Amino acid sequence: MSLRALFLGCLFSLASATALLSSPQQAHAVRCEAQINAALEKMSVPQSDVKSVKVTRRSKGAKSASNYTYDAWVRLNSCSGYFMVQMTRYCYVMDSYTSGDCDFSGMTNY
């Protein structure tokens, strides 16, 4: 293998790693994916109805580096609101609710 090919391979790997790490929402979404899917399944929301998922990190208090939670904003095709999943920093589901015209029986809607 030539030195140039090795250099280009390392450069491509570095660029790929930087792109993956530059999107913390994607990292959080992947980390909590199983819990988000379980919350959707619990309310009988099919995966085909999921338009997009955005996971945000919400800091709590003065020690925000170690005291935070995650919010999953699930946009559905069947309605114009969101299916929200609130989780601990360990992805434990604390609450879920809907917003807008997304309405599921037995679930709070705001």
C-alpha positions in Angstrom: 0.0 0.0 0.0 1.4 3.4 -1.0 1.9 6.1 1.6 -0.6 8.3 -0.3 -3.3 5.7 -0.1 -2.7 5.2 3.6 -2.8 8.9 4.2 -6.1 9.3 2.2 -7.6 6.3 4.1 -6.7 7.9 7.5 -8.0 11.3 6.3 -11.3 9.7 5.2 -11.6 7.8 8.5 -11.0 11.0 10.5 -13.6 12.9 8.4 -16.2 10.1 9.0 -15.6 10.0 12.7 -15.8 13.8 13.0 -19.1 13.8 11.1 -20.6 11.1 13.4 -19.5 13.0 16.5 -20.6 16.4 15.3 -24.3 15.5 15.7 -25.0 14.9 19.4 -28.8 14.4 18.6 -28.0 11.5 16.4 -25.7 9.9 19.1 -28.5 10.3 21.7 -31.1 8.9 19.4 -29.0 5.8 18.7 -28.2 5.4 22.4 -31.9 5.5 23.4 -33.3 3.9 20.3 -34.6 0.7 21.9 -36.5 2.7 24.6 -38.0 5.1 22.1 -39.2 2.1 20.0 -40.6 0.4 23.1 -42.6 3.6 24.0 -44.0 3.7 20.4 -44.8 0.0 20.4 -46.6 0.4 23.8 -49.0 2.9 22.2 -49.3 0.8 19.0 -47.6 3.3 16.8 -46.2 1.5 13.7 -42.7 2.3 12.6 -44.1 3.2 9.1 -45.9 6.1 10.8 -42.6 7.6 12.1 -41.5 10.5 10.0 -38.5 11.6 12.0 -37.0 11.4 15.5 -35.0 14.2 17.2 -33.5 13.6 20.6 -32.4 16.6 22.7 -30.5 16.8 25.9 -32.0 19.0 28.6 -29.8 20.2 31.4 -31.1 20.5 34.9 -29.6 22.8 37.5 -26.1 24.1 38.2 -24.3 20.8 37.6 -25.6 20.3 34.1 -22.7 18.1 33.0 -24.0 15.3 35.2 -27.6 16.3 35.7 -29.6 16.0 32.5 -32.4 14.2 30.8 -33.3 13.4 27.2 -36.4 14.4 25.2 -37.3 12.4 22.1 -39.5 14.4 19.6 -41.1 11.9 17.3 -42.8 13.4 14.3 -45.6 11.2 12.9 -47.0 11.0 9.4 -50.6 10.6 10.7 -50.8 13.9 12.6 -49.3 17.3 12.8 -47.9 17.2 16.4 -45.3 15.1 18.2 -45.2 12.0 20.2 -42.9 13.0 23.1 -40.8 10.6 25.2 -39.0 12.0 28.3 -36.1 9.9 29.5 -33.4 9.9 32.2 -29.8 10.2 31.1 -29.7 6.4 31.2 -32.6 6.3 28.7 -35.2 5.1 31.3 -38.6 6.4 30.1 -40.1 8.7 32.7 -43.1 10.0 30.7 -44.6 10.1 27.3 -47.3 12.3 25.9 -48.5 13.8 22.6 -48.9 17.4 21.3 -51.0 19.0 18.6 -53.6 16.8 16.9 -51.7 13.6 17.7 -54.1 11.9 20.1 -53.9 8.4 21.5 -56.3 7.0 24.0 -54.9 6.7 27.5 -52.2 9.3 26.7 -52.0 12.9 27.8 -52.2 15.5 25.0 -51.0 19.0 25.2 
